Amino acid sequence: MIDFTLLNYKKLLIVLTQNKYSSIVFNEILSTTKGVFLRHDVDSLPLNSLRIAQMEHSHGFNGTYYFRIVSGSYDLKIMNKIAALGHKIGYHYEDVDLVSKECRVKNSELYKKYKNEYLEVLIDMAYESFCKNLEVFRRNFDIDTICMHGSPGSKYDNKIIWRKYSYKDLGIIGEPYFDINFNEFAYFTDTGRRWNGNKYNIRDKVNSKFIFDFKTTQDIIDNIDKLPYKLMFTIHPERWNDKPFPWIKEFVLQNINNFAKRGLLLLRKY
């Protein structure tokens, strides 16, 4: 069966509705008894996000759409349309990776100067970058949640900023990797363009007592009655297409990416 189509996503929304899962946003996570938090990482192709946002809206769901600051993701016109549908906008931050690239390429002297304490300097500079980029988002949206971008090609985890700084000092109420109890929420991510892509997954990982091995969206639909009352889905909208050419293109590119990420995981292991 062909998976990761908008038709399949619609079927998933319908079965969630039929099984009485309410749509929740971040500030409702603690108070909900049965609900689903729909997190969307807009890595690229923001128009795909709008299509999914429209579908969710038509089925009574509100999601949170985390946009990157880079041009391939940040599209103010589309972001405004998504927000107008009642969805939340968040910052999909990658400042450690952005600053690391800047230091090593354009400011190589900076790297040489601080080589022995480079990580500490990197965290400070990444925090400054984060604050600046957060302000860009807040010119147009009420940003109260953030979510790390995996940056699989980077040796640095973007979450290391929070070893030293606190996003809550900036009025951020939550970051999923820190502020969701995954022993209460079952977590499903389409990272790797599959629901059981752990061996291709570099950083989109959580510790949870809920362990499922669903490969396809239909597997989730067929086993909806076996799931706990609280769910979180991470959806990358660029992966979901109905038209043949975009679907095939994403299928091929993601398989190449999976191969590369698998190689990176093996290199870092040894």
N, C-alpha and C positions, 0 to 999 in steps of 0.2 A: 504493500500500500504506500502511496506517495504521502509523505508527511511534511510538516512545516508549511502548510498552506493556510491561507486565511479561512478557508472552509473548515479546516480542522480546529483552528483556534475558536471559531464560532461555536463548534460542537462542544468544545471544552467549557466555554462560557455558559452554554445552555445547561450542561449537566451540573455545573456548579450551582446554577440557579435552582434547578430541580431538586438538588440535595440541600437546599436552604443555607448555602454559604453566603453570608452577607459580604459586601464589598467594604474593606476598611482601608484607611490611610494611617500614617505612622502614629499619630496621637491617639488613635483608637485601639492600638495593639494590646495595651494592658487591660482595657475594659471589655473587649469582645469575648463572647463565649463560643461563638462559631463564626469564623470569617476567613476571608482570603485577602492577603496583601499582594497586590499586583505591582511588582517592581519592573520597570522597563529601562534597560541600559541602552541609550541611543548612541551607539558607537559610530554609526554612519547612516546614510540614506534616511534623513529625518522625515521625508514624505511617507515612508512606510509606517512611521510612528503615528502620523496623523490618521492613516487608514485604520490602524488598530484602535486608536483612541475613539474614533467615530463608532466603530463596532462595539466597543465596551460601553460607550455612552448609550447606544441604542438598546443594550441589554441591562442597563441599570447599574453598571460597574464604574467605579472611579479608580484610576491607577495613579501611580507616581512615576513620572518620566524624568530620568536622570540624563541630562545632556552634558556632553563634554564642552570644553571651551574652544576646541579646534574648529576650523571652518567646515569640515566635513560633517559635523554634528550640530553646532550652534547655528540655528536658523530662527531668527526672532519672529518672523512671520508665522512659521509653523508652530513655534512654541506658544505664541499668543492664541492661535486657533485651538490648540490642545487645552490650554488653560481655560479658554472660554467654554469648553465642554464640561468643566467642573473637575478636571484632573489637576493633580499637583505637579509642580515643576521642581526638580532638585538639581544639585550640582554633582556631576559625575567626575570627581576630581582625579587628576593625574600629575599633580604639581611636582612630586619628587622626580618622576621620569622626565618631565619637561625641563626642569632646572638641571638635572644631571646631563641631559643632552647639550644644553646651553653651555654648561661649564666645560665639558670635554671637547666641544667643537669650537665654539666662538670665543670662549674665554679660557683657553687651555692653560694660560699663565696662572689663572686662579686655582686651577686644579693642582698645578705644580707647587704653588705657594703653600696651599693648605693640605698637601697630600696626607700628612700624618694624622690630621684631624678632619679629613674631608667629609666623613659622614655627618659629623656635628654641624659643620658649616652648611652642608647640603640640606639638612633638616631646617636650619634657620632660614635659608633662602627659599626653600619650598613653602614654608609657612607664610613668608611674605608674598610669594606668588599666589598661594591659596587665598589669602585675604584680598588681594587685588582682584582676582578672578571672581571671588564670591561677590564683591561689590559690583562687578559688571552684571552679574545675574540679578542682583537686588535692585538695580535701576528699573527693572520691569516686573519682577516677581517677588512674592513673599517667600523667600527660601528659608525653610526651617529644618530640612533634612538634606543629608549628603550621602554619597555612596562611592566607594573606591572603584576606580577603573583598574582592571587587572594588569595592563601594560605587560603582556607576557614576554616581550622581547627584552625587558629591562631586568637587570640584576637586583633592582631595588623594589621593595613593596611600597606602594604609595601610602599605606597606612602608617609608616614609621614616623610621620609627622607627629602623631598623637602619643609617641613615647615621651615627648617633651612638652607639647602644647595641648590645650583642651579646646575642642570645637564648641563646647557648650559655653565657653566664655564669649563666643561670637553669636550667641542666640540660636545655635543649632540644637534641636531637641533630640536628634538621633542619627545614627549611622548604623545600617542593618548589621554589619559584621560585629559591632560592639553592643548594640542595644536591643537585640532580639534574642530571647531565650529559645534556642532551637531544640530544647527538650520539651517545649510546648508547641512549637511550630514545625511541621514537616516542610522541608525545603526542597524545591524542585527548580533546577536551572537548565536552560537549553544551551549552555556553554558547550561548544564542540558540535553544535547542531544535532544533539542527541540528549536524551534525558538521563542516560547513565554514562556520561562521558568523563568520569573521574580520572581515567588514565591519560586524558588529553588536557586536563584542567590544572592550570598552574596555581591560581590564587583564589578562584571562586569556590572556596571550600568552607564548610562549617562542621562543627562537632554536634551531633544530634543522636538521640536514642532512636529516632525514626529512620530506618534503613529500607529503602525500596529499590528495586532493580527494574524500573520501567524503561523500556527502550523507545517506545513510540508514544505519541499523544493519545492514540487509541488505547494503549495499555493503561494509561492514567484514567481515561474515561471508563473503561471496563471495570476498573477496581476502585471507583470513587467511594464505594461503601466501606472499603477497608482503610480509608484515610482518617487521620485524627480530625478533630474539630477546627484546628487552626492550621492554615496553610500559607506558605509564601512561595510565589512563582517569580523567577527572574526570566524575563523575556527580552531577547534582543530582536527588535522589530525588523532589522534588515534581513533576518533569516527567514521571514515568513512571506511567501509570495504565491499567488495563484497563476500568474502568467509563466508560460514555459521557459522563456529565455532567462529572466531574472532568477527563477527557481534553479535552473541547471547551473547558471553561473555561480550562485551562492553555494550550491552543493559541491561543485568542483573546488572552489576557493577554500571552503571550510575543510574539506578533506586534506588539501595541501597544508593548511594551517595546523590541522590536527597532527599531521606527520611531523611538522617542524616543532610543535610544542612537545610532542612525545620525545623528540630528540633532545630538546632543552632540558626536560625533566630528567632524562637519563644522564646527561652531562653534569647537571647540578648534583645529582645523587652521588656521582663518583668523582 
